[in-house]
Amino acid sequence: MDLSREFGDESTPSNGLKHPTASLFHILFRSLAIVAYLFGSLVFGKFTLTFVMVVLLLAADFWTVKNITGRLMVGLRWWNKVNEDGTTEWVFESRKEGSAAYHSETENRIFWSAMFISSLFWVILLIKNLLGLSLAWMVVCLTGVALNAANLYGYIKCRKDAKSKVQGAVGEFIGRRMWSQAFGGNQQQQDSQQTGR
């Protein structure tokens, strides 16, 4: 895989899994974090070791989704940059127009399903620990909610931004077409009438 290409320069046909390794890691880190949370106390025996393991897996998942699987699986990328004046700005990118053939509906479903299911899982566990007043485990769940929610928010905004750009381009095309038919068409009729005389 050539990682030196510009974002959106990919051109591969669109059936099945185009990026099986990315799809695997998209699910692997978040699944391992959940398994470590559920069974870590049994395996490691100590809360501290379980906490560290879950947080490391959540961090690996966050980084992988944000920097690799989002770009490869759904053609979206986001980041937050700090300007010189100290303000922050969210930046959203989507795969270039005309590269829709690169999209895989299977990977698209895997990506979004895993994002929503894991976020829901961490929210449910957070509520469970909140009701049980288990403050130590609540911190682990808060970390899971925060990292999953940040990625989910970033990609939802990215997807909306991409759709608005497409709608804007379509609207502009239709507007130009209608303008040329309304005014350009009359000019062509006048030209043809003048040349016919």
C-alpha positions in Angstrom: 0.0 0.0 0.0 1.4 3.4 -1.0 0.8 5.8 1.9 2.6 8.7 0.2 -0.4 9.4 -2.1 -2.6 12.4 -1.6 -5.8 11.8 0.2 -8.5 10.7 -2.2 -6.2 9.6 -5.0 -7.1 6.0 -4.6 -8.8 4.2 -7.5 -9.9 0.6 -6.9 -13.2 -1.1 -7.8 -15.9 -1.3 -5.2 -17.2 -4.8 -4.3 -16.4 -6.8 -1.1 -13.6 -5.8 1.4 -11.1 -3.6 -0.3 -9.1 -3.2 2.9 -9.5 -6.4 5.0 -6.6 -5.6 7.3 -8.0 -2.1 8.1 -11.4 -3.7 8.6 -9.9 -6.3 11.0 -8.1 -3.7 13.1 -11.2 -1.5 13.1 -13.0 -4.2 14.9 -10.0 -5.8 16.7 -8.9 -3.0 19.1 -12.4 -2.0 20.2 -13.4 -5.7 20.7 -10.2 -6.4 22.7 -10.9 -3.3 24.9 -14.4 -4.6 25.6 -13.1 -8.1 26.3 -10.3 -6.7 28.6 -12.9 -4.7 30.5 -15.3 -7.6 31.0 -12.7 -10.3 31.8 -9.6 -8.3 32.8 -10.1 -8.8 36.5 -10.3 -12.5 36.0 -7.2 -12.7 33.9 -5.0 -10.0 35.4 -6.4 -10.1 39.0 -5.9 -6.4 39.6 -7.9 -3.4 38.7 -4.8 -1.3 37.9 -3.5 -3.7 35.2 -7.0 -4.1 33.7 -7.4 -0.3 33.7 -4.0 0.2 31.9 -4.8 -2.5 29.4 -8.3 -1.2 28.5 -7.1 2.4 28.2 -4.1 1.3 26.0 -6.5 -0.7 23.7 -9.0 2.3 23.6 -6.1 4.6 22.7 -4.9 2.2 19.9 -8.5 2.0 18.6 -8.9 5.8 18.7 -5.7 6.4 16.8 -6.3 3.6 14.3 -9.9 4.7 13.5 -9.0 8.4 13.3 -5.8 8.0 11.2 -6.2 4.8 9.1 -9.6 3.0 9.0 -11.7 6.1 8.5 -9.7 7.2 5.5 -9.5 3.7 4.0 -13.0 2.3 4.8 -15.3 5.3 4.3 -13.0 7.9 2.7 -13.3 10.4 5.5 -10.7 12.1 7.7 -10.9 14.7 10.4 -8.6 16.5 12.9 -8.6 19.4 15.2 -5.9 22.0 14.7 -4.9 24.9 17.0 -4.5 28.2 15.2 -1.8 30.7 16.1 -4.3 32.8 18.2 -5.1 29.8 20.4 -8.5 29.0 18.9 -9.2 25.5 17.7 -10.6 24.6 14.3 -12.1 21.3 13.2 -11.0 20.2 9.7 -13.0 17.7 7.7 -11.9 16.0 4.5 -13.6 13.4 2.2 -12.4 11.4 -0.7 -12.3 13.3 -3.9 -15.3 13.4 -6.2 -15.3 10.7 -8.9 -13.7 8.1 -6.6 -17.0 6.6 -5.5 -16.0 3.3 -7.1 -13.4 3.0 -4.4 -16.0 2.8 -1.7 -17.1 -0.6 -0.4 -20.6 -0.8 1.0 -19.5 -3.8 3.1 -16.7 -1.8 4.7 -19.0 1.2 5.1 -21.5 -0.9 7.1 -18.7 -2.5 9.2 -17.2 1.0 9.9 -20.4 2.7 11.0 -21.9 -0.4 12.8 -18.7 -0.8 14.9 -18.6 2.9 15.7 -22.2 3.0 17.0 -22.2 -0.4 18.7 -19.0 0.2 20.7 -20.2 3.7 21.7 -23.5 2.3 22.9 -21.7 -0.4 24.8 -19.5 2.0 26.7 -22.5 4.3 27.5 -24.5 1.3 28.9 -21.5 0.2 31.0 -21.1 3.8 32.2 -24.7 3.9 33.3 -24.3 0.5 35.0 -21.3 1.7 37.0 -22.9 5.0 37.8 -26.0 3.3 39.3 -23.7 0.8 41.1 -21.5 3.6 42.4 -18.4 1.9 41.1 -16.3 5.0 40.7 -13.1 3.2 39.6 -14.8 1.4 36.8 -16.7 4.5 35.9 -13.4 6.2 35.0 -12.6 3.3 32.6 -16.1 3.7 31.0 -15.8 7.5 30.8 -12.5 7.0 28.9 -14.3 4.6 26.5 -17.2 7.0 26.0 -14.9 10.0 25.5 -12.7 8.3 22.9 -15.5 6.7 21.0 -17.7 9.8 21.1 -14.8 12.0 19.8 -14.3 9.7 16.8 -18.1 9.3 16.2 -18.6 13.1 16.4 -15.7 13.7 14.1 -16.9 11.2 11.4 -20.5 12.3 11.6 -19.5 15.9 11.0 -17.2 14.8 8.3 -19.9 12.8 6.6 -22.3 15.7 6.8 -19.7 18.1 5.4 -19.0 15.7 2.5 -22.8 15.4 1.7 -23.2 19.2 1.8 -20.3 19.6 -0.6 -21.9 17.1 -3.0 -25.3 18.7 -2.7 -23.7 22.1 -3.3 -21.9 20.8 -6.4 -25.1 19.2 -7.7 -27.1 22.4 -7.0 -24.5 24.5 -8.8 -24.6 22.2 -11.8 -28.4 22.2 -12.0 -28.4 26.0 -11.6 -25.9 26.5 -14.5 -27.9 24.0 -16.6 -31.1 25.8 -16.0 -29.5 29.2 -16.6 -28.0 28.1 -19.9 -31.3 26.6 -21.0 -33.3 29.6 -20.0 -31.0 32.3 -21.4 -28.5 30.5 -23.5 -31.3 28.5 -25.3 -33.0 31.8 -26.3 -29.7 33.1 -27.6 -29.2 30.0 -29.7 -32.8 30.3 -31.1 -32.2 33.9 -32.0 -28.8 33.0 -33.6 -30.5 30.2 -35.7 -33.3 32.6 -36.7 -30.8 35.2 -37.8 -28.7 32.7 -39.8 -31.9 31.3 -41.4 -32.9 34.6 -42.9 
